[in-house]
Amino acid sequence: MHGPEILIPLIVVPILFIILPWLIFHYVTKWKAQATLTSEDENLLDELHVLARRLDDRMRTIERIIDAENPGWRHLGQDPVEDLLEDRTDRLYETAARTSRPARVRRKS
């Protein structure tokens, strides 16, 4: 081996066994550090969950008022396939009530 032919193994071996593993481990640790939720993120999710529950309660109240005024309003502009779909909102509330977080408990209206 003469001249530049000897440089190829001297460059390739450190790249394969030192630089490439270091680069992989460096970015793996960066990704793992960013994948966790901070306490601010958890608080934001809790606030959004409470807001969603309040909006759901408001929608249920509006639907009850409209049902009292016009009982057949749901079928006026509804797709017939939606009548066949199962309503699972009560199961979601039951599951939320069993969790340990008090913010996720269903409020009675």
C-alpha positions as CSV (number, residue, x, y, z in Angstrom):
1,M,0.0,0.0,0.0
2,H,1.5,3.3,-1.1
3,G,0.3,6.9,-0.8
4,P,-3.4,7.5,-0.7
5,E,-4.3,3.8,-0.5
6,I,-3.2,3.7,3.1
7,L,-5.2,6.8,4.0
8,I,-8.5,5.1,3.1
9,P,-8.4,2.5,6.0
10,L,-7.1,5.2,8.4
11,I,-10.1,7.4,7.7
12,V,-12.8,4.7,7.4
13,V,-12.0,2.8,10.6
14,P,-12.3,5.8,12.9
15,I,-15.5,6.9,11.1
16,L,-17.1,3.5,11.5
17,F,-16.1,2.8,15.1
18,I,-15.9,6.2,16.7
19,I,-17.7,8.9,14.9
20,L,-20.7,7.0,13.7
21,P,-21.6,5.4,17.1
22,W,-21.0,8.7,18.8
23,L,-23.4,10.4,16.4
24,I,-26.1,7.8,16.8
25,F,-25.9,7.8,20.6
26,H,-25.8,11.6,20.7
27,Y,-29.1,11.9,18.8
28,V,-30.8,9.0,20.6
29,T,-30.2,10.7,23.9
30,K,-31.5,14.0,22.5
31,W,-34.7,12.3,21.2
32,K,-35.3,10.6,24.5
33,A,-34.9,13.9,26.4
34,Q,-37.4,15.6,24.1
35,A,-40.0,12.8,24.2
36,T,-41.0,13.4,27.8
37,L,-43.8,15.7,28.8
38,T,-42.9,18.6,31.0
39,S,-45.1,19.7,33.9
40,E,-46.2,22.7,31.8
41,D,-47.3,20.3,29.1
42,E,-49.2,18.2,31.6
43,N,-50.9,21.3,33.1
44,L,-51.9,22.5,29.6
45,L,-53.3,19.1,28.8
46,D,-55.3,19.1,32.0
47,E,-56.6,22.6,31.3
48,L,-57.6,21.6,27.7
49,H,-59.3,18.5,29.1
50,V,-61.4,20.6,31.6
51,L,-62.3,23.0,28.8
52,A,-63.4,20.2,26.6
53,R,-65.6,18.8,29.4
54,R,-67.1,22.2,29.9
55,L,-67.8,22.6,26.2
56,D,-69.3,19.1,26.1
57,D,-71.6,20.0,29.0
58,R,-72.7,23.2,27.2
59,M,-73.4,21.2,24.1
60,R,-75.5,18.7,26.1
61,T,-77.4,21.6,27.7
62,I,-78.1,23.2,24.3
63,E,-79.2,19.8,22.9
64,R,-81.6,19.3,25.8
65,I,-83.1,22.8,25.2
66,I,-83.5,22.2,21.5
67,D,-85.0,18.7,22.2
68,A,-87.6,20.3,24.5
69,E,-88.5,22.8,21.8
70,N,-88.3,20.6,18.7
71,P,-88.0,16.8,19.5
72,G,-87.3,15.8,15.9
73,W,-84.5,18.3,15.1
74,R,-81.8,15.7,15.0
75,H,-83.3,13.8,12.1
76,L,-83.8,16.8,9.9
77,G,-80.3,17.0,8.5
78,Q,-78.7,13.8,9.7
79,D,-77.1,11.0,7.7
80,P,-79.1,7.8,8.1
81,V,-75.8,5.8,8.7
82,E,-75.2,7.8,11.9
83,D,-78.4,6.4,13.4
84,L,-76.8,3.0,13.3
85,L,-73.6,4.0,15.1
86,E,-73.3,3.3,18.8
87,D,-73.1,6.3,21.2
88,R,-70.1,5.7,23.5
89,T,-70.0,9.0,25.4
90,D,-71.4,7.4,28.6
91,R,-68.6,4.8,28.6
92,L,-66.0,7.6,28.2
93,Y,-67.5,9.4,31.3
94,E,-67.5,6.2,33.3
95,T,-63.8,5.5,32.4
96,A,-62.9,9.1,33.3
97,A,-64.7,8.8,36.6
98,R,-62.6,5.8,37.5
99,T,-59.3,7.7,37.0
100,S,-57.5,9.2,39.9
101,R,-57.5,12.8,38.5
102,P,-60.4,14.8,40.0
103,A,-60.4,17.2,37.0
104,R,-61.6,14.4,34.8
105,V,-64.7,13.5,36.8
106,R,-68.0,14.2,35.0
107,R,-69.9,17.1,36.4
108,K,-73.7,16.5,36.7
109,S,-75.8,19.1,35.0
